[in-house]
């Protein structure tokens, strides 16, 4: 199962997210849940960098089963938050259909 921990401050600001695990929906290379979650998360991080010029702190595991991204507070924070919250909506959509393979956990 992919577990996505989202760290949300009392203000509602998303400070970081961390993805761990594998979906185990299908064999490697054919796992739609894994591919969807990866595309959404990496796409959002790439959008933050390309559209705001801000590079978050990124940690990745060597086997593809780990990603942690920490978003610094900058003058571009409103734009970053919009992108990150759009990512969360997309991941929640995947969770609705494939909840036994992906879980979002909010740390508030």
N, C-alpha and C positions, 0 to 999 in steps of 0.2 A: 504494500500500500504506500502511496505517496502521501506524506503528511506535510502540510504547509502551515508553518507557524507565522502568524502576522502580528507584529508588535505595533500596537496602536496606543498613542499617548492619550491622556484624558481629553485633550483638545480635539481628538479625532485624527490627528496627524499620524500617518504611517511612517514609522522610523526605520523599519527593516522587515524583511521576510526571509524565511529559511525553508527550503524544500529538502526533504529526506526520503529516501527509499525508492522503491520501484513499484509500478502499478501492478505488474504481473497479470495484466489483462490478456495478453497474448505473447507469443515468443518474441524475442528481441528482433527488432526490425519490422515487426508487424503490430506493435502495441500502440493502438490508437490513443489510449488514455495518456500514455507516456509522451507520445508525439505531440498531442494537443497541449498538455501542461508545459512541456518544454518550449513549444513555439510561442505560447502566450507569455510565459515568463521572460524568455530571452528577447522576444520582440519588444516587451515593455521596457526592459533594461536598455536595449539598443535605442528605443525611441527617446528615453530620458537623455541619453548621451547625445544623440543626433539633434534633438529639438531644443534642448536647454543648454548644451555645452557643459553640463555637470556630469562628472564621472563618479558614480557611487563606489563604495568599497565592495569588491566582489571576491568571494571565496568559492571555489569549485572543487568537487571531489574528482579523483582521477577515473573513477568507474562510471561517472555520469549520474550517480545517485545522490548527489549533494550540491546544493547551491544556496549561498547566503549572500544577501545584498543589503547594505546599510546605506541609507540616504542621508547625506549631510544637509543641514538646514542652510539654505542660501536665499538670495533674493529671487531665485527662480522656483522657490518652494511650491507656490500655487500650481505652476505648470507640472512640476514633478508629481505632486499629489494627485492631480487629475489623471495622469498616465497610470500611476500605480493603482488608483481606485478603479480605473477601467480594467486593468489586469485582474483585479480581485473579482469583478463582476464576471469576467470571462471564465475564470477558474471556478467560480460558484456554479456557473452554467454546466461545466463539465461534471462537477460534483453532483448536481441534481440527477444526471443520467447514469453516472458511474460511481455512486457513493461508496460501494464496497472496494473501490480501487484508489480513491483520492478523497482526502479529508482536509478541510480548512479549519484551523484552530486560531482563534483570536485571543491574544494576550493583551488585555486592557488594563 
